[in-house]
Amino acid sequence: MLSITVIGAGIAGLWQACSLAKAGFAVRLLEQGDETLSGGCSWRAGGMLAPYCEAEVAEPLVVRLGLRSLELWRNWLPAFSQNGSLVVAPSRDPASLQRFGRLTQGYETLDGAAIARLEPALAGRFNGALYYPTEAHVDPRQALPRLLREARELGVETVFHRSAKLSDVDSDWGIDCRGLAAQDAWPELRGVKGEMILVKSADVRLQRPVRLLHHRHPIYVVPRDEGIFMIGATSLESESRGGVSVRSAGELLTQAYSLHPAFAEAEILELNAGLRPAFPDHLPRILSRGRHLFVNGLYRHGFLLSPALAEQVVQYLRRGAVEPELFHEY
């Protein structure tokens, strides 16, 4: 039985560990943080599984892998929130909704009455929307601990408070899922800052993620349990590890208020930011150096792409086969 060490217990590393263990490998998972898993950008993610919506700005490879990941999420977590995604735009800007539709697939066009039936909280607020019924979302703060539990149940050895590089491990194979920390091996990686706000409202009820289009400040609002909503969408070319800026907080909250006025009275629970690892082309890569693999560059698509990338690594270790656009040998 081949032994494999995975470094990094974010969403990519956890999916790698679980998939490899299911495939019969002896797996060890190393993480520099603690068992709360709250130190990385995965903890701050929106958890949207929206491959069709991502086609607005993403390459076909991301959409193709995202669709496969959606199947893998469904197989692993049958009860996850597969309620689709809703995309709306201000009534004064119907062109932005039309443009979004031209760039994407897999949607139904809704009028105001259909929006009200789907999301009663938005009744009378928008004249039209695009509904993507097969998309889904997960709460990262539930999914990450659940993946960790499954990894342990599958026999994965988990070691926390352990900072390591692949050169430090003695397994048959090593898989680096450290995200931006892998800049020591791949200097072309850069951090793209994402900012988010968690709010709690007893007056807003949404069943699915809602994207509000705007020419300068588009946002998404993702519902979680107990009246909690994650508001996000900022993407800043910055490697600053500081928190949410006043400007970004104002933009996110203003747009949330324009989606639904009751957000003005919501309680702010958390403002947070994380650095998402990206290569210059914004595409994920599986990089090979001998018996070391690096899975990186997931950018803003960590939850969307991690299952498919883990599947690709298993296929590579078993048969040497992998999606050619993903694989880079050095």
Buried (B, 14 or more C-beta within 10 A) or exposed (E): EBBBBBBBBBBBBBBBBBBBBBBEBBBBBBBBBEEEBBBBBBBBBBBBBBBBBBBBEBBEBBBBBBBBBBEBBBEBBEEBBBBBBBBBBBEEEEEBBEBBBEEBEBBEEBEBEBBBEBBEBBEEBBBBBBBBBBBBBBBBBBBBBBBBEBBBEBEBBBBBEBEBBBEEBEBBBBBBBBBBBBBEBBEEBBBBBBBBBBBBBEEBEBBBBBBBBBEEBBBBBBBBEEBBBBBBBBBBEBEEEEEBBEEBBEBBBBBBBBBBEBBEEBEEEEBBBBBBBBBEEBBBBBBBBEEBBBBBBBBBBBBBBBBBBBBBBBBBBEEEEBBEBBBBEE
